[in-house]
Amino acid sequence: MDGPPEGGAGECAVADEAQRHGARQCGALGAGAWRRAVEDRVCHPGAGGGGSPSAVQAGGCVFGHVSVHGAHDGGGRAAGGYADRHHGRIELRVAGGTESFQRLGAQHGNSVLLRGLLRAGAGLCAGRLSAGQRARVFELQRAGGELAGEGGEAGRGVDGSLGPISALRCSNHYLEFIKKKMSREKELSQKFKLEGHQIPYLLKAHELVNFQDKVVLEVGGCIPADLALMELGAKQWVANEYLDYWSEIGVPLPTPDIYSIKNSLYQKNLPYSILTGAIEDLPESYFNKFDAIVSIAAFEHIGKFPEALDRMYRALKRGGKLISIFAPLWSSHDGHHLPSIYDEFGDEYSFSNNPLPPWGHLYMSRIEMYEHLILKHSREFSCKVLYYVFNSNHINRYFFDDFKKLIEESNFSNISITPIFPKQIPDDVHNLLIQKYGTQNYTHNGMLLVLEK
């Protein structure tokens, strides 16, 4: 997190468009009221007098020494006099379904305490953030709302709705909270040598469900025993890893293939175990045994998802909960989930360093995609990309709405489905997708589920 800015109110930056939809002039504004918060001013609090942000009374947040105030319609322009000096803008459309952070101009960029977060937001919208970085933006949005104090609806967490940053009202305590949390994530990631997104997602799941003293089934992964039993405090941890996925993308297997799920029997007194194979093959001896099921970045890879969901339901005890955080979805801008591929020059490409235009895997035909790729890459590389996009079984190619429908039609009750990681979609691309697939959610990159038996 960047430090406090230098200088005074004269260095404030203002967005170029007024808050449009649902804003109320009520001091600290709840996240539910914000559909689009784009008239933001960033400056030191207490800078009174004409042109001070104190005249703006529609929502805001305080991160340390810096206030971010959202203005109602044109109010912010009149109260401040900085509108004619802005060199960039911030657009926040989280609650409305899209999100676009455009960096403040260079003239004012150094005066923003939140510039690191704004850069992260810009990267998120451009599809340039890693899964771990996306998780951190996700966490910043959620935790800020919880600590809102006067923020009203902004206090809702990820099991409610993700409020836009402009609707959050935070304090120095929040900065300390984030520092400690990020330090903890880094410590565990280094200790257990896990990828960037795994620890943030896992800790989020632990926060929502609490694995302490519980019998837990992990689907689509096998975290280390010490992390599961010592750090998370689980009573028993059964991990399920589908090794065919790793073989398909050419990555070394995370665990030996010696614990076949089909031939296994549930063992009550075994604190930690690994089962390899498809979760839909889970034997009946595991039914009604688990207090919780956790799945991190795996549901988009499960080919027989309805069968898998039914098996997980059977594995839970009555009142048990399933929590899953996963992305990218097939319907999102990088939903092809391209694994790491190297071209003839040794450059690495993947879904986070995308050789295709956003949503291109949805609106391009095979021929169109090949012609796009061959302009810059070899035939071998181009054909490999086409294989992973259209033929590989490393993903299930379910749209956001597909997952939603299947989950709502399942046996689970108390279903919570939260769209996460929104990205603004250009109108021309959106129209192409609607013509081809109909009106669906193409905006959100991922999904957070909390389901109860």
LOVEX-329073 format. One record per residue (C-alpha): x, y, z. Coordinates in steps of 0.5 Angstrom, whole numbers, padded with zeros to 4 digits, always signed. Example, Ala and Ser with C-alpha at 12.3 -4.5 7.8 and 13.67 -1.06 7.14 Angstrom:
2
+0025-0009+0016/+0027-0002+0014/
END
This chain:
453
+0000+0000+0000/+0003+0007-0002/+0004+0012+0004/+0000+0019+0005/+0001+0024-0001/+0005+0030+0000/+0002+0037-0001/-0005+0040+0001/-0012+0041-0002/-0009+0044-0008/-0007+0038-0011/-0014+0034-0011/-0016+0031-0017/-0023+0030-0019/-0027+0026-0024/-0030+0028-0030/-0037+0026-0029/-0042+0026-0024/-0045+0021-0020/-0051+0019-0024/-0055+0013-0021/-0058+0012-0014/-0054+0017-0010/-0056+0020-0004/-0053+0026-0001/-0053+0023+0006/-0046+0024+0009/-0043+0017+0009/-0047+0013+0003/-0048+0006+0003/-0046+0001-0002/-0053-0001-0004/-0054+0006-0006/-0048+0007-0011/-0050+0005-0018/-0045+0009-0021/-0040+0013-0017/-0035+0017-0022/-0035+0024-0019/-0030+0023-0014/-0025+0028-0011/-0019+0026-0007/-0015+0031-0002/-0013+0032+0005/-0019+0033+0010/-0020+0039+0014/-0018+0043+0008/-0024+0048+0009/-0026+0054+0005/-0029+0056-0002/-0027+0050-0006/-0026+0045+0000/-0029+0038-0001/-0033+0039+0006/-0038+0042+0001/-0039+0035-0002/-0044+0031+0003/-0046+0025-0002/-0041+0019+0001/-0034+0018+0001/-0028+0014+0005/-0022+0016+0009/-0016+0012+0008/-0011+0015+0013/-0010+0022+0012/-0014+0022+0005/-0021+0023+0004/-0025+0021-0002/-0032+0024-0003/-0037+0022-0008/-0041+0028-0011/-0049+0028-0012/-0050+0029-0020/-0046+0036-0021/-0045+0038-0014/-0038+0036-0014/-0036+0041-0020/-0039+0047-0016/-0036+0045-0009/-0029+0045-0011/-0027+0048-0017/-0022+0043-0019/-0026+0040-0025/-0023+0044-0030/-0016+0041-0028/-0017+0034-0028/-0013+0030-0032/-0016+0023-0032/-0022+0020-0029/-0025+0014-0024/-0031+0010-0026/-0034+0005-0021/-0039+0001-0023/-0039-0005-0019/-0046-0005-0016/-0049-0004-0023/-0045-0010-0026/-0039-0007-0029/-0032-0003-0026/-0027+0001-0030/-0022+0004-0026/-0018+0009-0031/-0012+0012-0027/-0012+0019-0025/-0007+0024-0030/+0000+0024-0028/-0001+0031-0026/-0005+0029-0020/-0003+0022-0019/+0002+0023-0014/-0003+0026-0009/-0007+0020-0008/-0006+0015-0003/-0010+0010-0006/-0006+0011-0013/-0004+0004-0011/-0011+0001-0011/-0013+0005-0017/-0007+0002-0021/-0009-0005-0019/-0016-0003-0021/-0014-0001-0028/-0010-0007-0029/-0016-0011-0026/-0020-0008-0032/-0015-0009-0037/-0015-0017-0035/-0007-0016-0033/-0008-0018-0026/-0006-0024-0023/-0011-0028-0019/-0008-0026-0013/-0008-0019-0014/-0015-0020-0016/-0016-0023-0010/-0013-0017-0006/-0018-0012-0009/-0023-0016-0008/-0021-0017+0000/-0020-0009+0000/-0027-0008-0003/-0030-0013+0002/-0026-0011+0009/-0027-0003+0007/-0035-0004+0007/-0034-0008+0014/-0031-0003+0017/-0035+0003+0014/-0038+0005+0021/-0042+0010+0018/-0043+0007+0012/-0049+0003+0012/-0050-0002+0007/-0043-0001+0005/-0042-0006+0011/-0044-0012+0007/-0039-0017+0006/-0038-0021+0000/-0044-0026+0002/-0048-0020+0001/-0046-0015-0005/-0039-0012-0006/-0039-0004-0005/-0035+0000-0010/-0029+0004-0007/-0033+0010-0007/-0038+0008-0002/-0033+0006+0003/-0032+0010+0009/-0025+0007+0013/-0020+0009+0018/-0013+0008+0020/-0015+0002+0023/-0017-0001+0017/-0010+0001+0014/-0007-0003+0020/-0012-0009+0019/-0010-0009+0011/-0003-0009+0013/-0003-0015+0018/-0008-0019+0013/-0003-0018+0007/+0003-0020+0012/+0000-0026+0014/-0002-0028+0007/+0005-0027+0005/+0008-0031+0011/+0003-0037+0009/+0005-0037+0002/+0012-0037+0003/+0012-0042+0008/+0008-0047+0004/+0010-0045-0003/+0003-0044-0006/+0001-0039-0011/-0001-0032-0010/-0009-0033-0011/-0009-0039-0006/-0008-0037+0001/-0012-0030+0000/-0018-0035-0003/-0017-0040+0003/-0017-0035+0008/-0023-0032+0006/-0027-0038+0006/-0024-0040+0013/-0027-0033+0015/-0034-0034+0012/-0035-0042+0014/-0029-0043+0020/-0026-0049+0019/-0024-0050+0026/-0025-0056+0029/-0029-0059+0023/-0028-0064+0018/-0027-0061+0012/-0027-0064+0004/-0023-0060+0000/-0025-0061-0008/-0020-0059-0013/-0014-0058-0009/-0009-0061-0004/-0007-0056+0001/-0001-0058+0006/-0003-0062+0012/+0000-0057+0017/-0004-0051+0013/-0010-0055+0014/-0009-0058+0021/-0005-0053+0025/-0006-0046+0021/-0013-0047+0020/-0015-0052+0026/-0019-0057+0022/-0020-0063+0026/-0020-0067+0019/-0018-0065+0012/-0019-0070+0006/-0017-0067+0000/-0019-0069-0007/-0014-0067-0013/-0016-0069-0020/-0009-0070-0024/-0012-0071-0031/-0012-0063-0031/-0005-0062-0029/-0003-0067-0034/-0007-0064-0040/-0004-0057-0039/+0003-0060-0038/+0004-0058-0031/+0008-0063-0026/+0003-0067-0021/+0002-0064-0015/+0001-0071-0011/+0003-0078-0013/-0003-0082-0016/-0003-0087-0011/-0009-0085-0007/-0015-0087-0012/-0022-0084-0010/-0026-0090-0013/-0022-0095-0009/-0022-0091-0002/-0026-0092+0004/-0027-0086+0009/-0023-0087+0015/-0025-0083+0021/-0019-0083+0025/-0014-0081+0019/-0013-0073+0020/-0011-0072+0013/-0011-0076+0007/-0011-0074-0001/-0016-0078-0006/-0014-0077-0013/-0019-0077-0019/-0026-0074-0020/-0030-0072-0014/-0037-0075-0018/-0033-0081-0016/-0033-0080-0009/-0035-0087-0005/-0042-0087-0001/-0037-0089+0005/-0036-0081+0005/-0043-0079+0005/-0046-0075+0011/-0039-0074+0014/-0037-0067+0013/-0038-0060+0016/-0035-0056+0011/-0033-0057+0003/-0028-0052+0001/-0026-0051-0007/-0021-0046-0009/-0021-0044-0017/-0023-0051-0019/-0031-0051-0021/-0029-0048-0028/-0025-0054-0029/-0030-0060-0027/-0033-0063-0033/-0039-0066-0030/-0041-0061-0026/-0048-0063-0024/-0046-0070-0022/-0040-0067-0018/-0045-0062-0014/-0050-0067-0013/-0044-0071-0010/-0041-0066-0005/-0049-0065-0003/-0049-0072-0001/-0042-0071+0003/-0044-0066+0007/-0048-0067+0014/-0054-0063+0015/-0053-0056+0016/-0046-0057+0013/-0044-0051+0008/-0040-0051+0001/-0036-0045+0000/-0033-0044-0007/-0029-0038-0010/-0027-0039-0017/-0025-0035-0024/-0025-0034-0030/-0031-0036-0032/-0032-0038-0040/-0037-0032-0041/-0032-0027-0038/-0026-0023-0042/-0021-0029-0041/-0025-0035-0040/-0021-0039-0044/-0017-0040-0038/-0011-0041-0043/-0005-0045-0039/+0002-0042-0040/+0004-0043-0047/+0011-0041-0050/+0012-0038-0057/+0017-0039-0062/+0021-0033-0059/+0021-0036-0052/+0015-0031-0050/+0010-0034-0045/+0003-0033-0046/-0003-0035-0042/-0010-0032-0040/-0007-0027-0036/-0002-0025-0041/-0008-0026-0047/-0006-0027-0054/-0013-0026-0056/-0018-0020-0055/-0022-0019-0049/-0028-0024-0050/-0025-0026-0057/-0026-0034-0055/-0033-0032-0055/-0035-0028-0061/-0029-0031-0066/-0030-0037-0070/-0024-0042-0071/-0022-0039-0077/-0022-0032-0075/-0018-0034-0069/-0013-0037-0073/-0012-0031-0078/-0012-0026-0072/-0006-0031-0068/-0002-0032-0075/-0001-0025-0076/+0004-0025-0070/+0005-0032-0068/+0008-0039-0071/+0003-0044-0074/+0005-0049-0068/+0003-0043-0063/-0003-0041-0066/-0006-0048-0067/-0004-0050-0060/-0008-0044-0057/-0014-0046-0061/-0014-0053-0058/-0014-0050-0051/-0019-0045-0053/-0024-0050-0057/-0022-0057-0055/-0018-0058-0049/-0022-0061-0043/-0018-0057-0038/-0024-0052-0037/-0032-0054-0037/-0034-0048-0041/-0040-0046-0037/-0042-0039-0037/-0044-0035-0031/-0051-0036-0032/-0050-0044-0033/-0047-0044-0026/-0052-0040-0023/-0058-0044-0026/-0055-0051-0024/-0054-0049-0017/-0061-0046-0016/-0064-0052-0019/-0059-0057-0014/-0061-0060-0007/-0058-0054-0003/-0061-0049+0001/-0059-0042+0003/-0056-0041-0003/-0051-0035-0004/-0048-0033-0011/-0044-0027-0011/-0041-0025-0018/-0034-0022-0017/-0029-0019-0021/-0033-0014-0026/-0030-0012-0032/-0033-0007-0037/-0035-0009-0043/-0035-0005-0050/-0042-0004-0053/-0040-0007-0060/-0037-0013-0056/-0043-0014-0052/-0048-0013-0058/-0044-0019-0061/-0045-0023-0055/-0052-0022-0055/-0053-0023-0062/-0050-0030-0061/-0051-0032-0054/-0057-0028-0052/-0057-0023-0046/-0053-0026-0040/-0048-0024-0035/-0041-0023-0039/-0039-0018-0034/-0036-0022-0028/-0030-0026-0028/-0032-0030-0022/-0036-0033-0017/-0037-0034-0010/-0041-0039-0007/-0044-0041+0000/-0049-0046+0000/-0052-0050+0006/-0055-0057+0006/
END
